[in-house]
Amino acid sequence: MDRLAVAVAQDGPGRYVITLAGELDLAAAEGFWGELEPLIEPAGVVVLDGTELRFLDSSGLRVLLLANAKAKEVGGKLRLIAPHRAVKRTLQVTGADELVTMCETLDEALVA
């Protein structure tokens, strides 16, 4: 399996764009949650760019749902940009696409 590559960029106070490449699976989920959780702030926006994320298993899905729940709890937002077809399918099959807001572009995600 491919490693998960994570790149974090700050787009202003409380606004983060996280680019994910590879696979968000059991091996990567806990470490990624450790990086993601502190970025979720009240009134903040965390955008996950999933265009290069090729695989998402139940552990990765759990991280996305935890992040989404925490963002809502603190009054922030979590957005997912254009996930790969396989990732989008996982979200659809599990019903997570009804919980996590998906956007086509970064601009759309930052204003949504």
N, C-alpha and C positions, 0 to 999 in steps of 0.2 A: 504494500500500500504506500501511497505517496504521503509525505509529511504535509502538515498544514503550515502554510506560510501566512503570517499575519503582519500587516503594515498599518500602523496607526498614524493618522494625521489629524491635527486639530484645525478646525475651520472657524475659529472664534471661540469665545467663552462658552463652555458647556456644549460645544458642537464638535463631534468627532466623526471622522470617516475611517472605517476599518476595512481594508481590502483583504479578502480571504482568497487563498489559492491552494488547491489540493483537495484534501479530504478532512472533513470534520467528523471524526469517528471516536470510538472509545479511547484510543491512544492520545487523541488531541483535546478532547472535550474539557477535561478538568483544568488543564493548563490554560486553555482559551478562556474559560469562565473566570479564572483568576485574573486575566488581563482585562476582560470586558467589564466585570462587575464594578470596579472602581470608577469607570467612565460614565456610568449611568447616574445622572444628577437631576435634581429637581429643575423643571423647566428646560432641561437639556435635550439634545437630539443626538442619537447615535445611529449612524447609517452604516449598515454592513453591505459592502460591495461584494456580491456573490457571483459576479460574472465569471470568475475563474475557479469557483468552488465546484468541483466535479462530483462530490459524493457527500452525503449526509446520512448518518445512521441514527438510531434512536438516542444515542448519547449526545450527539450533536443537536438533534431536534430538541432534546431536553434543555440544553443550554440556550437555544433560541427562545424557547417558551419561558424559561426562568428570566431571561433578560427582558422579554416583553412584559412579563408580569411585574418585574421590579420597576421598569420604566413607568408603567401605568400607576403603580403604587406611589411613586415619588413625584408624579406629575410631569414626567419626561416622555420622550417618544423614542421608539425603536423602529427603524425602517430597513427593509431589505431591497437592494437594487438587483433587478434582472437576474435572478438565480438561473444557473445552468438548468437545462431541461430535466435532467435526472433529479436534481435537488427540488425543482418546482413540483415534479411528480410526487416526491416523498411528502412534500407539504400538502399537496392536494389529497392524496390517499389518506393521510392521517387527520385531515380537517384543520391542520395548523394554518393553512392559507386563509382561513376565516379569522384567525387571531393575530397573525403577524402581517403588518401592512407592507405590501410589495409595491415598488415603484419601478418605472422604466429607466429613469435617469437620476443622476445626482441632484440636479437642480430641483426636480420634482420631489425628491426625498427630503431635501433640506427645507422646503416650504410647506410640505404636507403636514 
